[in-house]
Amino acid sequence: MNKNLFATVLTYPAPSSNYRGESEENRTVLQKIAKGNKEYTVISPESMRNALREMLIKAGLPCNRKRLHNQDQLAVEFKEFPNAEKYADDFLFGFLVADKDAIAKNKTLPPKRDSILRMNLAVALTPYKFDAMFNQSPLNAGASPWKNSSTSALLHREVAHTAYQYPVALAYSDCKAKPDWAKALIQAIAQLSNVAGGHARSYYEMAPKSVIARLTPSLIAGYDTYGFNEKGEFPELGRIKASDLPGDEFWVGGEIVRTLQPEQREYLDNAGVHLYENPQKLLTDLADAFLSQEAQ
């Protein structure tokens, strides 16, 4: 059976003001969700997919869509009607065309396609502590040819110091038609940065500090895809045993491997878990194993 790829990425902790909501009276509010009786900041999968698209463009893959920065609102431009056979971003991220005239002119091409990359919200590892910063925006004065405001402004910005974790999933049956594009996507996840938020003024790396992955015929991950705790540990690795989760399907990399106790490492080794101290190396090798199934 074809194997599917599931992974949970844990980022390094850093100050974050990414992915803010609407501003009101110069106050920018981080988007959050509640877990239990606490709030956790989140980053949307749409913002991560946008960053991945930009990385694929820089890597030289043929991409149909690009962001326009000279418009008075969020705007993108397509070179032509979406075509998953021709453009990597159409193939990987999907599309939806609702323009009836454009659909009528391109009857040989489908007007919609699901994303083959499944992602979910990146959720903070630690609860939001109601931290905020105040910054003074100066008055644009003197002989300046333009002025945004008649006075200086005090900017109120919510911030959080946290790591984030997020799950991704790929099905081999979806990827096998374009393995080179799928491999480039996995390599981009290994180096993900510049995720949109705060007009991309915040530098926050979404690349893995640690990663837990499973390459399996199962249609579900079968483990907690938000399983990292506040210490960066992944307790569900304790489920790896003959009666529960098969060790040879798991790939574990990054700090979580570098900090393993000798007896823990020996146990996982003996169970057949693929252990990597470097998460980028893990994702490179995992991409090769995932995308070369028919040759095995």
Summary of the structure (lengths in Angstrom):
residues: 296
radius of gyration: 21.8
end to end distance: 11.8
largest distance: 75.3
contacts: 867
relative contact order: 0.20
helix: 28%
strand: 28%
